[in-house]
Amino acid sequence: MEENVESVAEKLKELFHLYATLYATSCFDPDRSRTRINFYLMHVVTSTMAMRQIIPHLKSSEALKLLRNHLSVSLLYYVAIGRPVLNEDLLRRHLENRVEGIHNWEEVVELTFKQEDLHVAKVVRALKTADEMYGSEPDSIFFAAAIITADHFTNKKGTWSMKGIRFEEAWPG
């Protein structure tokens, strides 16, 4: 891989997409279609915002090392929570049934402001920034992840899961 600013920017974009995909598609119980949003995967997404701020101050070679190390730790979190199935079909079905009152970024942000948990605002901000940086599409993974988050915490009064998503004890009842 070339060690230049363009390759660093491209890798950061790829990681943002990967992390948003892990976050949004791993939160469904395949049998019950409930959501369980993982606290640690949320931090994988939000920590990418920190990397975005740090990278311009590094040499390209150092920035690429940072990205590789971040990926390694992020994959460790994913494995530690039980390697949950990434279910894009459930995500799309959830979105097709259109979550009540969430059709655009303004509505997502409005619902986010109703939350007392600042982690919700932090992850929605990271997803909205990524969507703005990498071209907003009507069905972008960033917007989809934000909708799932807003719906889970506002409409469904959910909480963060600190358990391994794939472990049966994380899905009681």
C-alpha positions, 0 to 999 in steps of 0.5 A, a space after each residue: 500500500 502506498 504511504 500517501 495522504 490519498 491512501 490514508 484517506 481511502 483507508 479511513 473511509 473503508 474503516 468508517 464503512 466497515 465499522 458502521 456496517 458492524 454496528 448496524 447489522 450486528 444488533 438484530 436477534 435473528 429469531 425475534 427481530 429485536 435490537 440489542 445495540 452493543 456499547 463496545 461497537 458504538 465506541 468503535 464507530 465513535 473512536 473513528 472520529 478521533 482518528 479523523 482528527 489525529 491523522 492530519 498531524 501524522 506522517 502517512 506511514 504513522 497514520 496507516 499504522 494507527 489505522 491498522 492498529 485501530 482495525 486490530 482492536 476493533 476486530 478484537 471487540 467484535 470477536 470478544 462479543 461473540 462474532 455476531 452475525 452481520 444481518 443486512 437483510 434484517 437491517 433492510 427489513 427493519 428500515 423498509 417497515 420504516 421506523 415511525 417518525 424517522 425519514 431524514 437526518 433532521 428527524 434523527 437529530 431531533 430524536 437524539 436531542 431527546 436522549 439523556 445518554 450522550 453516547 447516543 448523540 456521540 454515535 449519531 454525530 459520528 454517523 452523520 459526519 461520515 455520511 456528509 464526508 463520503 457522500 450522502 445516499 438515501 440508503 447509506 449505511 451511516 443513515 441506516 445505523 443512525 435510524 436504528 440507534 434513534 429508534 432503539 433509544 427513543 421509540 423503544 426506550 432501549 439501553 446499551 448492551 454490555 454483553 456479548 450479542 451472540 451469546 444466548 444469555 444476551 437475549 433473555 425471554 
